[in-house]
Amino acid sequence: MSELIFKLPDLGEGTVESEIGEWFIKVGDLVEEETVIGTMMTDKAAIELSSPVTGTVIKLAGEPGDIVAVGAALVVFETDSDTAIAVVEEKVEAAAVDTAPRKVPAPAVPTAETNDNHGRVMASPALRRRAKEAGIDLGGIPGTGPGGRIQRQDFDNYLKSHATGMPVAYPATPSTAVKEIKVIGLRRIIAERMARSKQEIPHFAYVEEIDITELEALRKYLNNNNSNPAERLTLLPFLALALIRALKEFPQCNSTYDKDRNVLLQHEAVHLGVATQTPDGLKVPVVKHAEMKDINGLAAEIRRLTEAARDNSATKSDLTGGTITITSLGKLGGIASTPVINLPEVGIIGVNRAVERPMVFKGQIAVRLMMNLSSSFDHRFVDGYDAAAMIQRIKEMLEHPATIFLP
């Protein structure tokens, strides 16, 4: 018998440390070679690691959320073979040099199964794997986690009930229990970036009301002439096109700040970030060279990138390099908001909900479709006057949408 220390390999892209995402093993488990033992979180993805040997787990480096340095002990195995150390060293070296990390869905991504309430099942990759091996449909298991997510205990209770024929007892009265949830993975990264943005950037907020009645009429007209429902236009590409045109007049708003060199980088190209809510949290995929695209090209690229962000197929390139960001809560947009600037950018435009309201229009009371734009700018580099003037220019184009398309 011998002990083997499995060290965290180089996960690529200059990673020097990684966060434990989830363990699929525990101390005392007998693990077969090539069995997936857990996930490690990088800034952009969850990466599965497999056991390099067959052996018994006698020690784990920590709990989910703990940080492990590359080259540090991750798992200690007890093996039958004295030659296992040489074997694992060869495999770890090969993995670090010859193979790329494999991206997997983060734990909160819903599966394609449905539950009794006809919603999408929320379960971790480990539970989905266990369910598949056991031939169990997760759609039949009530989840007690946030949003109906199936917890490990829910699955174990279901297995016990299935084996004994006894129903699972769920609490009939409100619970007073408090659950501790570690802030790990993408949620930790989001929290750190939001805190940095508010600590480092003096935000200047500006809200403007816009009459989008004519814009909505144009959007509906264009969609009525489009036979493919998947390609129908939303308001977002119109706003993006107006923003791109406005940035030609206000280039200081299309900048990023290099804090280390204390240099403001003013970009000619518009790499447009589109803040996207996903099951894992907020992601900002980037439309590269948005200034080169027409309305249909913008709409298609926004659709592609937001779908990739939600299903975790977005690449690192898709999620980096933005120069200014648009964010929208859709129907939940509210009256106004104060969007947080996406470092290292200096501006962000927020779209609020569109509602019909009685307005004075050409001297008469008329029902008009009104929407607010809520914006934030880095007051160190964008003066309040310039920020307001740019939003006013966007307002002018959106209220007279033909001007968006003029040369």
N, C-alpha and C positions, 0 to 999 in steps of 0.2 A: 504494500500500500504506500502511496506517496501523495503529497499535497501539491496541487498545481495552482499557481496564481495567474488568473486571467486579467491582464492589464488592459485599460481602455486604449484602443488603437487610435491612430490618427484618422479623424473622420473627414478630412479634406478641407479645402478652402481656408487654410491657415488657422483652423480651430485649435486652441490650446487647452480648452476645458469644455465640458459639456454637462448639462443638467440631466439627472435621472428622471425619465418621464414616467415609466411604469415597469414594475417587475412582473414577469409571468412565472417566476419561480420563488421558492422560499427555502430557508435553511432546512436541511433534512431531505429535500427532494432528490430523487435519482433522475438525472437528466441524460438523455441520449445525445450523442454527437450530432451537431447541426440543428438541434432544437432551438427555436427562438426563445431567448431567456428574458428579453426586455427591450425597452426603447430608450434611446438617449436623445435629448432635445438640443438641436442647434438653433440659431436665430431664425432659420427658414423652414425646418422640417423635423419630423420625428424619424429616427433612424433605428431600424431593428438590428440587434446583435444576436448572433447564434453561438451556442456553446461549441468550443473547439474540440471538446473531448466528451467521452462518456464518464460520468462520475457523480458523486454525491455533493450537494452544495453544503459547505460548512460555514461560509461567511459571505455576507454581502457588504458592499462598500457603504451603503446608506439607504435612505428612504427616498421616495419620489420627491423631487424638489431640491435635493442636495446636489452640490457641484463637485464634479470629479475631474481632475487634471488628466490630460493625455499622458499615458505612461504609468499612471497610478493604478493600484490594485482595484479591480472592479468586483470580481467574484473569486472566491477560493474554493476549489474542488478537491475532493479526495478521490483518487483514482486507483485502479488495480495495477496499472502499468507503470514501471519506472521510466519507460521511454516516452511517456506522455508529454513531458516538459519539452523535449526536443520537437515533438510533433506540433504542439501548440505554438511554439515560437515561430516555426516555419509558417504556420497558417496565419498568425497575426501579422507577420511581416508581409506575407503575400496580400492579405486583405488591405494593408495600408498602402501598398504600392500598386497593385494590379486591379483592384475593384473599386467601384464607386459606391457610396452609400445609397441604400435603397429607401426612397421616401414612402412613408405609409401614412394613412389618415390619422389625424390626431384623435385622442380618445373620445371627444364629444361629437364626432361626425356621425350623423344618423345613417342607419342602414336602409336598404330598400324594402325591408319588411314593414308591416303595419301592425299596430296594436289594436286592442278592442275598441278604442275610441277613434279608429281610422286615422290616427296621426302617424308620423314616422317614428320608428323605434330609435331610441338613443342608447347606444351600448359601446363599450370600449372594444378595441381590436382583440384583446385577450378573451373577452366573453363571446364575441362573435366566433372566434376560433374554437373555443370550447363547445359552443352550441353546434357548430358545423360538424365537429368530430363526434358529438353525441347524437346527431340527427334531430336536433330540437329546433323548432320554429320559435325565434325570440318574440314573434308577434303575439304569442299566447301567454307571455310572462308580464304581469303588472310591474311597472317600475316605480320605485319609491323615491328616486333621486330627483334633483331639480329638473323641471320640465318633463317628468315622467321617465327620466333616464333609468335604465336597468342597472342596478348595482350588483356587485359580486354576491352580496348576501341574498338578494332577490333570486339570483340564478341558483344558488345553493339550496335555498328554501324550496324552489320549484323542483329541483332534482330529488330532494328528500320527500316531497309530497308525491311526486311521480312514482317513487320507489315503494312508499308505504301505503299509498292510496288515501292518506289523510290530507284534508284541505289545509292550506297555509293560512294561519291566523294573522290578519292585518289589524292594526289598532283602529278601534271604532270611535275613539275620542281624540280630540286635538292633542298633539304631542307638545310637551314643553322642552323636549331635548334640543340641544344646541350642537350643531355639527361644525367641526373645524375643517375648513377647506384650505389646503395649501395653495398659495398663489405661485403656480409653476407654469412652465412652458410658455406658450404664446401670451397667455394672460399676464405673466410676470413681465414679459418684454413690453407689452402694451403699457402696463402700469409704469415701468421705468421711463419709457419714452414720453408719456404724458406728463410725468412729474418733471422731467428735464425740460420739456418745452415750456411749461408754466414757470419754472424757476429761472430759466435762462432768457426767455423772450418777454419783453414788455409788450403784451398784446394790446393792439388798438382795434376796437370793434366798431363796425358800421353796419347799420340795417337800412335797407331801402325797399319801399313798396313799389311793385311793378304791376301794371295792367297787362295781362297776357291773353286777353280775349282774342285778339287777332292772331297771335301766335298759336293758340290752341286750335283756331279755325283752320290755319294752314296745316298744322300737324295732322288733323283729322282728314283734311282733303288729300294730303300725300298718302296717308295710310289707306284711304278708300281705293286708291289706285295701285295698291300693293297687294298682290294675290297671296303672298306668303306671310301668314300671321307671325312667324318667328322673326321676320325682318321689319316689323312695324316700329315706327319711331316713337321714342319717349321724348319728354322735354329736355332730357340731359344733353343729347348731342347738339341741340339748338343753343343751349347755354354755353356748351363747350366752344362752339364755333364763334359765338359772340365774344367770349372771353379771349380766344386766340386773337381775334381782330383788335380787341381793346389793348392787348398787351403790346402791340406794335406802337401804340401811342404812349404807353406807360411801361417801358421795358424794365424799370427798376423793380416792378412787381414780379417779374419773371427771373428771380435770382435765388441763389443759395449762398449760405454763409459758411465759409471754412473757418471754424473757430480756432483751430490749431495755428493757422497762418494769419489769422485776423484779416481775411481777404473776402470781399463780396464778389461772387462770380455771377455776372449778368449774362444770361443765355439768349442767344438768337433762336435756337430751337425751343419749342414748347413740348416738354415731356410731361403730359398731363396725368396726375394722380387721380384716381377715382376711388374714394373711400367706400369700402364694401363690407357690409356686415355678413359674417359667416358663422357657422356653428362653433368655430373655435375662437371667435372674437373679431375685432376690426382689422382688416387688411387693406392695403392701398396698392393695388396693381397700377401700372403706369403705361399709358398710351404713348409710345415713343414717336417723336416727330409728328405730333398731332397737327401741326401747322401745314403739313403736306397732304392732309386728308380732307375729302369733301364730307357732306352731312351723312351720306350712307356709309362711307368708310369709317368715320368716327363711330357711328352707331354699331357697326359690325365689330370693331375692335373693342369697344366698351363691353359688348355682350360676351365676346370671347374671353376677355380678361376677368370679368366678374364671375363668370361660370368657372374658370380655372381656379380662381381664389377660393370659391366655395367648395369645389371638389378636391382641393389640395394638389391639383396638377400644375399650378403656376410655378414657373422656374424662378430662380433668384433674380435673373434679369428682368422678369415680369414685375417683380416687387421692389425694385430699386431704381434710382436715377431720376426721380421726379423733380420738376422745377416749380410747380404750383399744383394745388389739389382742389378738386370739387368734392363736396360731401353732401349727401342727401338722405333724409330719413323717410322719404316717400310720403305715404299717407300719414305717418306719425310725425311729420315735420314740424308741427306746432306753428305758433305765430312768429316766433323769433328764436334764435339760438346764438351761442357764442362758441363757434368751432375752434378747436385747439390746433395751432399750426403744426404741420408735419415737418419736424426737423430733417434736414437743415434749410428747408424752404422759408420764405418770408411772407407768404400769403396763402389764404385758403378761403374758398367761397362756399357758403352753405345754402342749400335750397330748402325752403320751408313749404308747408302745405298750401296748395292752391284752393281758394274758396270763392264762391260767388257772393258778392256783396252789392248793396245799392250804392252807387257812386254818382257824382255829378259829372256828366259826360256831354260835352258840347252844349252846356247850359241846361241840360235836362237830367232828371233822375233816371238812371238806367242800371240794370243788373250787369255787372262786369266781373270777369274772373280775375281775382287779385292774388298775388303771391309775393312774399317777402324774400329778399336775398339777405342773408346774414353773413358778414365777412369779418375776418380777422387778419391783421397785418402786423409785422414786426416793426414797431415804432422806432427802432434804432435806424432803420434803413428806408422805411416808407413813411413819408410825411402824411399827416391826416388829410390834408388838402388833396394830395395825389391819389390816396386811397378812395376818397369820396368821389373824385372826378372820374376815376376808372369805373367805379360801380355805376355812376350816372351815365357813362358812355354805354355800358352793357344794358342798362335800363332803356336807353334810347333805341338801341337796336332790337331788343326783345319786344318793345311796344310797336315798332315798325319793322316787322320781321323781314320784309323784302330787302332792307338795307344790309342784312347779314350776308346776302349773297351777291351784293354789288362788288365789282372789282375795286 
